[in-house]
Amino acid sequence: MPELVGTWKLVSWRRIVDDETITYPLGENAEGRLVYTPDGAMAVTLVASNRPSMPDDDPLGGEVGKRAEAYSTCLAYVGTYELRDDEVVHRIDVSLYPNWSGDEQVRPFTYTGDTLVLRTPPAHGASGTVVNELAWARQP
């Protein structure tokens, strides 16, 4: 069984459409951390690189449009996890994207030493079948 416990740094987040089109939802240089604890807790944060600073010091204040712009370049959630063979199940307690709170998300993965690749199950949309692939490097 792979040892997922620890902190992982995002290497890349690719969105792959069945016609082989690849996009990067938060840009090619997105940043992020994924943490799995020994007691089954997990947390993930993904952000676009080089995000501009906010014009004031209140994370809940200021212009709604500026906050929306800043927060649309970030995705984060926390919860618990469970390993099932070649899948990790994230049970989301709290999410920046409120629709995910209370969800269970299954992520097929591959694991080779210091590299972890999580994938979303194929989703069918207007542009075709899409799989998100997130590659992570173990942090010391």
N, C-alpha and C positions, 0 to 999 in steps of 0.2 A: 504494500500500500504506500502511495506517495506521502511524503511528509510536507504537508502544505503549511503547517504552523510557522508563522514568522511574518516578516514584512516584505512585500514585493513592490518593485518600482515599475511603472508602465514603460514598456519599450515602444509599443505601437497599438493603436486602435484602428483597425481597418474594417470597413463595411464592404462586403463583397456581394455583388449581384450576380445571378446565374449566368449572365453573358460575359462574366469575367471583369466587369467594370469595378474598379476599386476606388473608394472615396475614404476620406478621413474625417469623421464627424466633428472633431475638435481641432483639426489641422494635423499635419504630419509630425509636428513637434509637441503634441499634447503631453501633459504631465499627469501623474497620478500615483496613488499608493493604494495597496490592497493589504489588509492585515487579517490574518487568521490566528486566533488565540487557542491555547491548549484546551480551554474550557468550552469551545464551540461558538465563541462570538466572532463576528467578522465586521469589517468596515471597509468601504471603498470610496475614494474621491478621485474624480477625473476633471481636469481643467484644460482649457486651451492655453497655450504658452503665450507669454507677453501680453497678458490681460492688462488693460489700462487701469490705473488707480481710480477710485471713486472721488468725487469732488468734496466729500465731507467725511467725518469720522464716525457716522452713525450707520451701521449696516442695515438698519431698518428704516432709515430716514432718507431725506433728499428726494430728488426727482424719481418718480416711479419709472419713467422711461429709461433712465440711466441704470437703475437697479435691474430692471428687466433685461437690458442689454448685457450687463455684467453677469447676471445669474444664468443667462442662456448659454454661457460658455463654461458651465460647471454642472456636474452630475455627481450626486453623493447619496449613499444610503448606508444604514447599519442594521445589523440583525444577528442571526445565528446561521450556522452552516452544518451540513452533514455530507459525508462522502458516501456515494453509492457506486461501487465499481469504477467506471471511467467517467463519472459525473459528480459534480459538486452541486448541492442544492443550497441556494441562498434563501432563507426565510427572512423577509424584509420587515423590520419593525417600524423604522422611520426613514423617509426618503425626501430629498429635495423635490423630486417629482411625486406629488401626493398620490397619484393613481397606483404607485407601486407599494405604498404602505399596506402591510398585511398580505402581500403576494408571496408566493413561493416560486422561485425562478431556478430552473434546472440548467446547468451549464456543462455540456460535454467538455472534457479537457484532455490535453496531453501534457505529460510531465517528463522532463529529462534533466535531472540534476538541478541546475540553477535556473532553468527556464520552465515557465508555466504558460500554457496557451489555453484560454477559455474561449468557448464559442457559444453563441446563442443557437438554439434550434432554428432551422430554416423557417422564415416567415414569408408568407406570400403577400405581396403588395402590388401597387400599380406599376412599379418598375420591374417586377419579376420577383424571384425568390431571393431573399436577402439573408446573409449570415454575418453577424458581427464577430470579429476575431480580435481578442485582446491578448497581447503577448506581454508577459511580466518577467522581470529578472529578480532573483532573490537578493535581498539586501543583507549585508553582514550584521 
